[in-house]
Amino acid sequence: MAENEPRQAPKLSEDARLASLDERLKKAQADEAARTGKVRTPPRKGEKQGMRILSDLVGIPLGSALIGWLADRWLQTTPWVMLAMLFLGFGIAVRNVLRISREPVE
């Protein structure tokens, strides 16, 4: 019967036993997360802003060039509308990057 009893420090108060149990539980959860490879690392400083800048610098010019290409196809013109939209997209992307760079790093 003594084998089935929980292992407790009999001289500790109720709060100390709960604190000890919490510590053991956190350690067991950390060990399990490390064992299964599910350790969550916090995002690095500025990573979110960097991804926003990258998506703006790639997405806005490509999207505006696509709109210009479609307009050229619809109007049956040479690629001047597409080139104008591409440069307009670059300008908008640079403006967005400047605006993002003024924000404080999270």
Jmol script that loads the backbone (N, CA, C; Angstrom):
load data "model"
ATOM      1  N   MET A   1       0.818  -1.183   0.000  1.00  0.00           N
ATOM      2  CA  MET A   1       0.000   0.000   0.000  1.00  0.00           C
ATOM      3  C   MET A   1       0.864   1.250   0.000  1.00  0.00           C
ATOM      4  N   ALA A   2       2.002   1.184   0.625  1.00  0.00           N
ATOM      5  CA  ALA A   2       2.886   2.344   0.688  1.00  0.00           C
ATOM      6  C   ALA A   2       3.431   2.687  -0.690  1.00  0.00           C
ATOM      7  N   GLU A   3       3.498   1.707  -1.593  1.00  0.00           N
ATOM      8  CA  GLU A   3       3.999   1.966  -2.934  1.00  0.00           C
ATOM      9  C   GLU A   3       3.020   2.794  -3.761  1.00  0.00           C
ATOM     10  N   ASN A   4       1.731   2.677  -3.491  1.00  0.00           N
ATOM     11  CA  ASN A   4       0.725   3.385  -4.271  1.00  0.00           C
ATOM     12  C   ASN A   4       0.480   4.806  -3.775  1.00  0.00           C
ATOM     13  N   GLU A   5       1.004   5.176  -2.645  1.00  0.00           N
ATOM     14  CA  GLU A   5       0.788   6.512  -2.110  1.00  0.00           C
ATOM     15  C   GLU A   5       1.627   7.526  -2.882  1.00  0.00           C
ATOM     16  N   PRO A   6       1.098   8.731  -3.054  1.00  0.00           N
ATOM     17  CA  PRO A   6       1.876   9.754  -3.768  1.00  0.00           C
ATOM     18  C   PRO A   6       3.095  10.173  -2.967  1.00  0.00           C
ATOM     19  N   ARG A   7       4.126  10.554  -3.703  1.00  0.00           N
ATOM     20  CA  ARG A   7       5.358  11.003  -3.036  1.00  0.00           C
ATOM     21  C   ARG A   7       5.204  12.467  -2.696  1.00  0.00           C
ATOM     22  N   GLN A   8       5.091  12.757  -1.453  1.00  0.00           N
ATOM     23  CA  GLN A   8       4.947  14.122  -0.996  1.00  0.00           C
ATOM     24  C   GLN A   8       5.944  14.382   0.111  1.00  0.00           C
ATOM     25  N   ALA A   9       6.352  15.608   0.187  1.00  0.00           N
ATOM     26  CA  ALA A   9       7.189  15.998   1.318  1.00  0.00           C
ATOM     27  C   ALA A   9       6.235  16.318   2.466  1.00  0.00           C
ATOM     28  N   PRO A  10       6.147  15.490   3.479  1.00  0.00           N
ATOM     29  CA  PRO A  10       5.143  15.670   4.517  1.00  0.00           C
ATOM     30  C   PRO A  10       5.342  16.913   5.366  1.00  0.00           C
ATOM     31  N   LYS A  11       6.528  17.462   5.397  1.00  0.00           N
ATOM     32  CA  LYS A  11       6.780  18.605   6.270  1.00  0.00           C
ATOM     33  C   LYS A  11       6.507  19.939   5.577  1.00  0.00           C
ATOM     34  N   LEU A  12       6.212  19.925   4.280  1.00  0.00           N
ATOM     35  CA  LEU A  12       5.959  21.165   3.556  1.00  0.00           C
ATOM     36  C   LEU A  12       4.510  21.587   3.731  1.00  0.00           C
ATOM     37  N   SER A  13       4.286  22.877   3.682  1.00  0.00           N
ATOM     38  CA  SER A  13       2.928  23.388   3.762  1.00  0.00           C
ATOM     39  C   SER A  13       2.210  23.152   2.430  1.00  0.00           C
ATOM     40  N   GLU A  14       0.912  23.410   2.390  1.00  0.00           N
ATOM     41  CA  GLU A  14       0.103  23.187   1.183  1.00  0.00           C
ATOM     42  C   GLU A  14       0.604  24.018   0.002  1.00  0.00           C
ATOM     43  N   ASP A  15       0.915  25.300   0.240  1.00  0.00           N
ATOM     44  CA  ASP A  15       1.381  26.172  -0.838  1.00  0.00           C
ATOM     45  C   ASP A  15       2.731  25.727  -1.380  1.00  0.00           C
ATOM     46  N   ALA A  16       3.611  25.300  -0.531  1.00  0.00           N
ATOM     47  CA  ALA A  16       4.928  24.851  -0.970  1.00  0.00           C
ATOM     48  C   ALA A  16       4.809  23.587  -1.802  1.00  0.00           C
ATOM     49  N   ARG A  17       3.884  22.695  -1.429  1.00  0.00           N
ATOM     50  CA  ARG A  17       3.693  21.468  -2.210  1.00  0.00           C
ATOM     51  C   ARG A  17       3.142  21.806  -3.596  1.00  0.00           C
ATOM     52  N   LEU A  18       2.208  22.768  -3.665  1.00  0.00           N
ATOM     53  CA  LEU A  18       1.667  23.170  -4.967  1.00  0.00           C
ATOM     54  C   LEU A  18       2.735  23.837  -5.825  1.00  0.00           C
ATOM     55  N   ALA A  19       3.560  24.651  -5.216  1.00  0.00           N
ATOM     56  CA  ALA A  19       4.644  25.296  -5.953  1.00  0.00           C
ATOM     57  C   ALA A  19       5.615  24.251  -6.480  1.00  0.00           C
ATOM     58  N   SER A  20       5.921  23.248  -5.642  1.00  0.00           N
ATOM     59  CA  SER A  20       6.816  22.181  -6.069  1.00  0.00           C
ATOM     60  C   SER A  20       6.196  21.393  -7.220  1.00  0.00           C
ATOM     61  N   LEU A  21       4.903  21.139  -7.123  1.00  0.00           N
ATOM     62  CA  LEU A  21       4.204  20.420  -8.190  1.00  0.00           C
ATOM     63  C   LEU A  21       4.193  21.229  -9.484  1.00  0.00           C
ATOM     64  N   ASP A  22       3.982  22.531  -9.384  1.00  0.00           N
ATOM     65  CA  ASP A  22       4.010  23.396 -10.569  1.00  0.00           C
ATOM     66  C   ASP A  22       5.378  23.378 -11.230  1.00  0.00           C
ATOM     67  N   GLU A  23       6.425  23.442 -10.428  1.00  0.00           N
ATOM     68  CA  GLU A  23       7.783  23.419 -10.985  1.00  0.00           C
ATOM     69  C   GLU A  23       8.040  22.110 -11.710  1.00  0.00           C
ATOM     70  N   ARG A  24       7.640  20.995 -11.099  1.00  0.00           N
ATOM     71  CA  ARG A  24       7.856  19.689 -11.724  1.00  0.00           C
ATOM     72  C   ARG A  24       7.041  19.562 -13.009  1.00  0.00           C
ATOM     73  N   LEU A  25       5.814  20.095 -13.000  1.00  0.00           N
ATOM     74  CA  LEU A  25       4.970  20.042 -14.188  1.00  0.00           C
ATOM     75  C   LEU A  25       5.568  20.870 -15.325  1.00  0.00           C
ATOM     76  N   LYS A  26       6.063  22.071 -15.025  1.00  0.00           N
ATOM     77  CA  LYS A  26       6.684  22.912 -16.057  1.00  0.00           C
ATOM     78  C   LYS A  26       7.926  22.248 -16.633  1.00  0.00           C
ATOM     79  N   LYS A  27       8.710  21.610 -15.763  1.00  0.00           N
ATOM     80  CA  LYS A  27       9.913  20.927 -16.237  1.00  0.00           C
ATOM     81  C   LYS A  27       9.543  19.750 -17.134  1.00  0.00           C
ATOM     82  N   ALA A  28       8.517  19.002 -16.741  1.00  0.00           N
ATOM     83  CA  ALA A  28       8.086  17.862 -17.556  1.00  0.00           C
ATOM     84  C   ALA A  28       7.549  18.335 -18.900  1.00  0.00           C
ATOM     85  N   GLN A  29       6.797  19.434 -18.920  1.00  0.00           N
ATOM     86  CA  GLN A  29       6.276  19.961 -20.188  1.00  0.00           C
ATOM     87  C   GLN A  29       7.405  20.458 -21.081  1.00  0.00           C
ATOM     88  N   ALA A  30       8.398  21.112 -20.497  1.00  0.00           N
ATOM     89  CA  ALA A  30       9.543  21.585 -21.284  1.00  0.00           C
ATOM     90  C   ALA A  30      10.329  20.409 -21.846  1.00  0.00           C
ATOM     91  N   ASP A  31      10.520  19.360 -21.043  1.00  0.00           N
ATOM     92  CA  ASP A  31      11.227  18.172 -21.523  1.00  0.00           C
ATOM     93  C   ASP A  31      10.465  17.507 -22.663  1.00  0.00           C
ATOM     94  N   GLU A  32       9.144  17.417 -22.526  1.00  0.00           N
ATOM     95  CA  GLU A  32       8.324  16.803 -23.575  1.00  0.00           C
ATOM     96  C   GLU A  32       8.359  17.641 -24.851  1.00  0.00           C
ATOM     97  N   ALA A  33       8.302  18.954 -24.727  1.00  0.00           N
ATOM     98  CA  ALA A  33       8.356  19.815 -25.903  1.00  0.00           C
ATOM     99  C   ALA A  33       9.712  19.687 -26.597  1.00  0.00           C
ATOM    100  N   ALA A  34      10.786  19.612 -25.828  1.00  0.00           N
ATOM    101  CA  ALA A  34      12.118  19.449 -26.420  1.00  0.00           C
ATOM    102  C   ALA A  34      12.251  18.083 -27.079  1.00  0.00           C
ATOM    103  N   ARG A  35      11.653  17.070 -26.474  1.00  0.00           N
ATOM    104  CA  ARG A  35      11.747  15.718 -27.023  1.00  0.00           C
ATOM    105  C   ARG A  35      10.997  15.601 -28.341  1.00  0.00           C
ATOM    106  N   THR A  36       9.834  16.220 -28.436  1.00  0.00           N
ATOM    107  CA  THR A  36       9.032  16.116 -29.655  1.00  0.00           C
ATOM    108  C   THR A  36       9.381  17.178 -30.683  1.00  0.00           C
ATOM    109  N   GLY A  37      10.217  18.140 -30.325  1.00  0.00           N
ATOM    110  CA  GLY A  37      10.619  19.178 -31.268  1.00  0.00           C
ATOM    111  C   GLY A  37       9.600  20.276 -31.421  1.00  0.00           C
ATOM    112  N   LYS A  38       8.747  20.469 -30.446  1.00  0.00           N
ATOM    113  CA  LYS A  38       7.719  21.495 -30.520  1.00  0.00           C
ATOM    114  C   LYS A  38       8.056  22.693 -29.649  1.00  0.00           C
ATOM    115  N   VAL A  39       9.326  23.010 -29.570  1.00  0.00           N
ATOM    116  CA  VAL A  39       9.747  24.156 -28.776  1.00  0.00           C
ATOM    117  C   VAL A  39       9.451  25.415 -29.570  1.00  0.00           C
ATOM    118  N   ARG A  40       8.704  26.321 -28.984  1.00  0.00           N
ATOM    119  CA  ARG A  40       8.350  27.570 -29.659  1.00  0.00           C
ATOM    120  C   ARG A  40       9.400  28.620 -29.325  1.00  0.00           C
ATOM    121  N   THR A  41       9.997  29.137 -30.354  1.00  0.00           N
ATOM    122  CA  THR A  41      10.954  30.211 -30.144  1.00  0.00           C
ATOM    123  C   THR A  41      10.253  31.532 -30.416  1.00  0.00           C
ATOM    124  N   PRO A  42      10.498  32.517 -29.606  1.00  0.00           N
ATOM    125  CA  PRO A  42       9.856  33.810 -29.856  1.00  0.00           C
ATOM    126  C   PRO A  42      10.424  34.435 -31.129  1.00  0.00           C
ATOM    127  N   PRO A  43       9.608  35.195 -31.862  1.00  0.00           N
ATOM    128  CA  PRO A  43      10.119  35.822 -33.091  1.00  0.00           C
ATOM    129  C   PRO A  43      11.227  36.818 -32.767  1.00  0.00           C
ATOM    130  N   ARG A  44      12.188  36.865 -33.647  1.00  0.00           N
ATOM    131  CA  ARG A  44      13.293  37.792 -33.440  1.00  0.00           C
ATOM    132  C   ARG A  44      12.828  39.224 -33.614  1.00  0.00           C
ATOM    133  N   LYS A  45      13.574  40.114 -33.035  1.00  0.00           N
ATOM    134  CA  LYS A  45      13.216  41.527 -33.060  1.00  0.00           C
ATOM    135  C   LYS A  45      13.263  42.065 -34.489  1.00  0.00           C
ATOM    136  N   GLY A  46      12.188  42.664 -34.928  1.00  0.00           N
ATOM    137  CA  GLY A  46      12.130  43.266 -36.249  1.00  0.00           C
ATOM    138  C   GLY A  46      11.789  42.308 -37.374  1.00  0.00           C
ATOM    139  N   GLU A  47      11.585  41.039 -37.057  1.00  0.00           N
ATOM    140  CA  GLU A  47      11.303  40.058 -38.107  1.00  0.00           C
ATOM    141  C   GLU A  47       9.969  40.354 -38.798  1.00  0.00           C
ATOM    142  N   LYS A  48       8.992  40.773 -38.023  1.00  0.00           N
ATOM    143  CA  LYS A  48       7.681  41.079 -38.595  1.00  0.00           C
ATOM    144  C   LYS A  48       7.769  42.251 -39.572  1.00  0.00           C
ATOM    145  N   GLN A  49       8.512  43.288 -39.185  1.00  0.00           N
ATOM    146  CA  GLN A  49       8.660  44.436 -40.073  1.00  0.00           C
ATOM    147  C   GLN A  49       9.443  44.064 -41.326  1.00  0.00           C
ATOM    148  N   GLY A  50      10.428  43.224 -41.191  1.00  0.00           N
ATOM    149  CA  GLY A  50      11.199  42.786 -42.352  1.00  0.00           C
ATOM    150  C   GLY A  50      10.345  42.020 -43.350  1.00  0.00           C
ATOM    151  N   MET A  51       9.462  41.186 -42.833  1.00  0.00           N
ATOM    152  CA  MET A  51       8.585  40.440 -43.726  1.00  0.00           C
ATOM    153  C   MET A  51       7.589  41.372 -44.421  1.00  0.00           C
ATOM    154  N   ARG A  52       7.108  42.394 -43.714  1.00  0.00           N
ATOM    155  CA  ARG A  52       6.206  43.369 -44.342  1.00  0.00           C
ATOM    156  C   ARG A  52       6.922  44.122 -45.462  1.00  0.00           C
ATOM    157  N   ILE A  53       8.174  44.514 -45.210  1.00  0.00           N
ATOM    158  CA  ILE A  53       8.956  45.231 -46.229  1.00  0.00           C
ATOM    159  C   ILE A  53       9.175  44.350 -47.446  1.00  0.00           C
ATOM    160  N   LEU A  54       9.544  43.095 -47.205  1.00  0.00           N
ATOM    161  CA  LEU A  54       9.782  42.177 -48.315  1.00  0.00           C
ATOM    162  C   LEU A  54       8.521  41.965 -49.143  1.00  0.00           C
ATOM    163  N   SER A  55       7.401  41.765 -48.473  1.00  0.00           N
ATOM    164  CA  SER A  55       6.163  41.538 -49.227  1.00  0.00           C
ATOM    165  C   SER A  55       5.756  42.787 -50.001  1.00  0.00           C
ATOM    166  N   ASP A  56       5.992  43.973 -49.441  1.00  0.00           N
ATOM    167  CA  ASP A  56       5.669  45.202 -50.176  1.00  0.00           C
ATOM    168  C   ASP A  56       6.572  45.376 -51.396  1.00  0.00           C
ATOM    169  N   LEU A  57       7.859  45.127 -51.219  1.00  0.00           N
ATOM    170  CA  LEU A  57       8.795  45.330 -52.330  1.00  0.00           C
ATOM    171  C   LEU A  57       8.592  44.333 -53.462  1.00  0.00           C
ATOM    172  N   VAL A  58       8.034  43.177 -53.162  1.00  0.00           N
ATOM    173  CA  VAL A  58       7.805  42.186 -54.206  1.00  0.00           C
ATOM    174  C   VAL A  58       6.374  42.257 -54.725  1.00  0.00           C
ATOM    175  N   GLY A  59       5.420  42.310 -53.824  1.00  0.00           N
ATOM    176  CA  GLY A  59       4.020  42.186 -54.207  1.00  0.00           C
ATOM    177  C   GLY A  59       3.435  43.388 -54.912  1.00  0.00           C
ATOM    178  N   ILE A  60       3.735  44.571 -54.435  1.00  0.00           N
ATOM    179  CA  ILE A  60       3.111  45.761 -55.031  1.00  0.00           C
ATOM    180  C   ILE A  60       3.566  45.979 -56.479  1.00  0.00           C
ATOM    181  N   PRO A  61       4.870  45.930 -56.786  1.00  0.00           N
ATOM    182  CA  PRO A  61       5.249  46.090 -58.204  1.00  0.00           C
ATOM    183  C   PRO A  61       4.722  44.971 -59.102  1.00  0.00           C
ATOM    184  N   LEU A  62       4.734  43.725 -58.601  1.00  0.00           N
ATOM    185  CA  LEU A  62       4.221  42.637 -59.433  1.00  0.00           C
ATOM    186  C   LEU A  62       2.717  42.762 -59.659  1.00  0.00           C
ATOM    187  N   GLY A  63       2.001  43.139 -58.618  1.00  0.00           N
ATOM    188  CA  GLY A  63       0.563  43.314 -58.766  1.00  0.00           C
ATOM    189  C   GLY A  63       0.211  44.444 -59.707  1.00  0.00           C
ATOM    190  N   SER A  64       0.916  45.551 -59.583  1.00  0.00           N
ATOM    191  CA  SER A  64       0.625  46.679 -60.479  1.00  0.00           C
ATOM    192  C   SER A  64       1.055  46.363 -61.912  1.00  0.00           C
ATOM    193  N   ALA A  65       2.141  45.621 -62.097  1.00  0.00           N
ATOM    194  CA  ALA A  65       2.545  45.223 -63.447  1.00  0.00           C
ATOM    195  C   ALA A  65       1.515  44.282 -64.061  1.00  0.00           C
ATOM    196  N   LEU A  66       0.945  43.408 -63.248  1.00  0.00           N
ATOM    197  CA  LEU A  66      -0.099  42.512 -63.755  1.00  0.00           C
ATOM    198  C   LEU A  66      -1.329  43.304 -64.191  1.00  0.00           C
ATOM    199  N   ILE A  67      -1.702  44.283 -63.398  1.00  0.00           N
ATOM    200  CA  ILE A  67      -2.832  45.136 -63.776  1.00  0.00           C
ATOM    201  C   ILE A  67      -2.514  45.897 -65.067  1.00  0.00           C
ATOM    202  N   GLY A  68      -1.296  46.399 -65.196  1.00  0.00           N
ATOM    203  CA  GLY A  68      -0.890  47.087 -66.429  1.00  0.00           C
ATOM    204  C   GLY A  68      -0.884  46.172 -67.624  1.00  0.00           C
ATOM    205  N   TRP A  69      -0.426  44.930 -67.440  1.00  0.00           N
ATOM    206  CA  TRP A  69      -0.414  43.971 -68.537  1.00  0.00           C
ATOM    207  C   TRP A  69      -1.839  43.666 -68.999  1.00  0.00           C
ATOM    208  N   LEU A  70      -2.741  43.494 -68.013  1.00  0.00           N
ATOM    209  CA  LEU A  70      -4.140  43.237 -68.367  1.00  0.00           C
ATOM    210  C   LEU A  70      -4.750  44.443 -69.091  1.00  0.00           C
ATOM    211  N   ALA A  71      -4.405  45.651 -68.653  1.00  0.00           N
ATOM    212  CA  ALA A  71      -4.906  46.854 -69.329  1.00  0.00           C
ATOM    213  C   ALA A  71      -4.358  46.934 -70.749  1.00  0.00           C
ATOM    214  N   ASP A  72      -3.084  46.571 -70.927  1.00  0.00           N
ATOM    215  CA  ASP A  72      -2.506  46.558 -72.278  1.00  0.00           C
ATOM    216  C   ASP A  72      -3.223  45.552 -73.175  1.00  0.00           C
ATOM    217  N   ARG A  73      -3.523  44.390 -72.643  1.00  0.00           N
ATOM    218  CA  ARG A  73      -4.223  43.379 -73.425  1.00  0.00           C
ATOM    219  C   ARG A  73      -5.627  43.855 -73.794  1.00  0.00           C
ATOM    220  N   TRP A  74      -6.297  44.503 -72.846  1.00  0.00           N
ATOM    221  CA  TRP A  74      -7.665  44.954 -73.072  1.00  0.00           C
ATOM    222  C   TRP A  74      -7.702  46.121 -74.070  1.00  0.00           C
ATOM    223  N   LEU A  75      -6.732  47.043 -73.932  1.00  0.00           N
ATOM    224  CA  LEU A  75      -6.675  48.202 -74.832  1.00  0.00           C
ATOM    225  C   LEU A  75      -5.938  47.910 -76.135  1.00  0.00           C
ATOM    226  N   GLN A  76      -5.294  46.755 -76.220  1.00  0.00           N
ATOM    227  CA  GLN A  76      -4.507  46.329 -77.387  1.00  0.00           C
ATOM    228  C   GLN A  76      -3.432  47.358 -77.729  1.00  0.00           C
ATOM    229  N   THR A  77      -2.653  47.701 -76.712  1.00  0.00           N
ATOM    230  CA  THR A  77      -1.573  48.670 -76.899  1.00  0.00           C
ATOM    231  C   THR A  77      -0.237  47.982 -76.696  1.00  0.00           C
ATOM    232  N   THR A  78       0.821  48.741 -76.897  1.00  0.00           N
ATOM    233  CA  THR A  78       2.163  48.248 -76.602  1.00  0.00           C
ATOM    234  C   THR A  78       2.328  48.233 -75.083  1.00  0.00           C
ATOM    235  N   PRO A  79       3.411  47.695 -74.571  1.00  0.00           N
ATOM    236  CA  PRO A  79       3.518  47.515 -73.112  1.00  0.00           C
ATOM    237  C   PRO A  79       3.782  48.792 -72.312  1.00  0.00           C
ATOM    238  N   TRP A  80       3.395  49.953 -72.809  1.00  0.00           N
ATOM    239  CA  TRP A  80       3.676  51.190 -72.085  1.00  0.00           C
ATOM    240  C   TRP A  80       2.853  51.310 -70.803  1.00  0.00           C
ATOM    241  N   VAL A  81       1.632  50.845 -70.841  1.00  0.00           N
ATOM    242  CA  VAL A  81       0.792  50.910 -69.637  1.00  0.00           C
ATOM    243  C   VAL A  81       1.368  49.997 -68.554  1.00  0.00           C
ATOM    244  N   MET A  82       1.831  48.820 -68.984  1.00  0.00           N
ATOM    245  CA  MET A  82       2.422  47.893 -68.022  1.00  0.00           C
ATOM    246  C   MET A  82       3.679  48.497 -67.390  1.00  0.00           C
ATOM    247  N   LEU A  83       4.529  49.110 -68.193  1.00  0.00           N
ATOM    248  CA  LEU A  83       5.748  49.710 -67.651  1.00  0.00           C
ATOM    249  C   LEU A  83       5.431  50.875 -66.719  1.00  0.00           C
ATOM    250  N   ALA A  84       4.443  51.674 -67.085  1.00  0.00           N
ATOM    251  CA  ALA A  84       4.050  52.788 -66.221  1.00  0.00           C
ATOM    252  C   ALA A  84       3.508  52.270 -64.889  1.00  0.00           C
ATOM    253  N   MET A  85       2.708  51.224 -64.939  1.00  0.00           N
ATOM    254  CA  MET A  85       2.156  50.651 -63.703  1.00  0.00           C
ATOM    255  C   MET A  85       3.262  50.003 -62.870  1.00  0.00           C
ATOM    256  N   LEU A  86       4.250  49.393 -63.528  1.00  0.00           N
ATOM    257  CA  LEU A  86       5.365  48.783 -62.802  1.00  0.00           C
ATOM    258  C   LEU A  86       6.143  49.846 -62.026  1.00  0.00           C
ATOM    259  N   PHE A  87       6.467  50.958 -62.677  1.00  0.00           N
ATOM    260  CA  PHE A  87       7.204  52.023 -61.988  1.00  0.00           C
ATOM    261  C   PHE A  87       6.354  52.691 -60.914  1.00  0.00           C
ATOM    262  N   LEU A  88       5.070  52.815 -61.158  1.00  0.00           N
ATOM    263  CA  LEU A  88       4.169  53.331 -60.135  1.00  0.00           C
ATOM    264  C   LEU A  88       4.156  52.391 -58.924  1.00  0.00           C
ATOM    265  N   GLY A  89       4.151  51.098 -59.180  1.00  0.00           N
ATOM    266  CA  GLY A  89       4.192  50.112 -58.102  1.00  0.00           C
ATOM    267  C   GLY A  89       5.474  50.199 -57.301  1.00  0.00           C
ATOM    268  N   PHE A  90       6.615  50.402 -57.965  1.00  0.00           N
ATOM    269  CA  PHE A  90       7.880  50.574 -57.248  1.00  0.00           C
ATOM    270  C   PHE A  90       7.840  51.815 -56.361  1.00  0.00           C
ATOM    271  N   GLY A  91       7.275  52.891 -56.891  1.00  0.00           N
ATOM    272  CA  GLY A  91       7.166  54.115 -56.095  1.00  0.00           C
ATOM    273  C   GLY A  91       6.304  53.914 -54.857  1.00  0.00           C
ATOM    274  N   ILE A  92       5.186  53.249 -55.023  1.00  0.00           N
ATOM    275  CA  ILE A  92       4.307  52.986 -53.876  1.00  0.00           C
ATOM    276  C   ILE A  92       5.002  52.077 -52.870  1.00  0.00           C
ATOM    277  N   ALA A  93       5.745  51.080 -53.353  1.00  0.00           N
ATOM    278  CA  ALA A  93       6.453  50.164 -52.455  1.00  0.00           C
ATOM    279  C   ALA A  93       7.521  50.903 -51.654  1.00  0.00           C
ATOM    280  N   VAL A  94       8.264  51.789 -52.294  1.00  0.00           N
ATOM    281  CA  VAL A  94       9.296  52.556 -51.582  1.00  0.00           C
ATOM    282  C   VAL A  94       8.652  53.462 -50.540  1.00  0.00           C
ATOM    283  N   ARG A  95       7.526  54.076 -50.886  1.00  0.00           N
ATOM    284  CA  ARG A  95       6.819  54.919 -49.916  1.00  0.00           C
ATOM    285  C   ARG A  95       6.370  54.095 -48.702  1.00  0.00           C
ATOM    286  N   ASN A  96       5.864  52.874 -48.942  1.00  0.00           N
ATOM    287  CA  ASN A  96       5.453  52.014 -47.835  1.00  0.00           C
ATOM    288  C   ASN A  96       6.637  51.582 -46.985  1.00  0.00           C
ATOM    289  N   VAL A  97       7.770  51.306 -47.613  1.00  0.00           N
ATOM    290  CA  VAL A  97       8.971  50.915 -46.861  1.00  0.00           C
ATOM    291  C   VAL A  97       9.434  52.062 -45.969  1.00  0.00           C
ATOM    292  N   LEU A  98       9.395  53.278 -46.493  1.00  0.00           N
ATOM    293  CA  LEU A  98       9.777  54.427 -45.671  1.00  0.00           C
ATOM    294  C   LEU A  98       8.827  54.594 -44.486  1.00  0.00           C
ATOM    295  N   ARG A  99       7.546  54.366 -44.718  1.00  0.00           N
ATOM    296  CA  ARG A  99       6.574  54.478 -43.638  1.00  0.00           C
ATOM    297  C   ARG A  99       6.792  53.372 -42.584  1.00  0.00           C
ATOM    298  N   ILE A 100       7.073  52.156 -43.036  1.00  0.00           N
ATOM    299  CA  ILE A 100       7.322  51.053 -42.098  1.00  0.00           C
ATOM    300  C   ILE A 100       8.597  51.293 -41.307  1.00  0.00           C
ATOM    301  N   SER A 101       9.630  51.870 -41.944  1.00  0.00           N
ATOM    302  CA  SER A 101      10.902  52.077 -41.269  1.00  0.00           C
ATOM    303  C   SER A 101      10.804  53.124 -40.163  1.00  0.00           C
ATOM    304  N   ARG A 102       9.802  53.977 -40.213  1.00  0.00           N
ATOM    305  CA  ARG A 102       9.614  54.979 -39.156  1.00  0.00           C
ATOM    306  C   ARG A 102       8.919  54.404 -37.916  1.00  0.00           C
ATOM    307  N   GLU A 103       8.295  53.238 -38.053  1.00  0.00           N
ATOM    308  CA  GLU A 103       7.615  52.631 -36.918  1.00  0.00           C
ATOM    309  C   GLU A 103       8.640  52.057 -35.950  1.00  0.00           C
ATOM    310  N   PRO A 104       8.331  52.062 -34.638  1.00  0.00           N
ATOM    311  CA  PRO A 104       9.260  51.449 -33.681  1.00  0.00           C
ATOM    312  C   PRO A 104       9.304  49.935 -33.861  1.00  0.00           C
ATOM    313  N   VAL A 105      10.467  49.369 -33.584  1.00  0.00           N
ATOM    314  CA  VAL A 105      10.648  47.928 -33.719  1.00  0.00           C
ATOM    315  C   VAL A 105       9.881  47.238 -32.594  1.00  0.00           C
ATOM    316  N   GLU A 106       9.122  46.226 -32.949  1.00  0.00           N
ATOM    317  CA  GLU A 106       8.309  45.500 -31.971  1.00  0.00           C
ATOM    318  C   GLU A 106       9.120  44.471 -31.235  1.00  0.00           C
TER     319      GLU A 106
END
end "model"
wireframe off; spacefill off
backbone 0.3
color backbone group
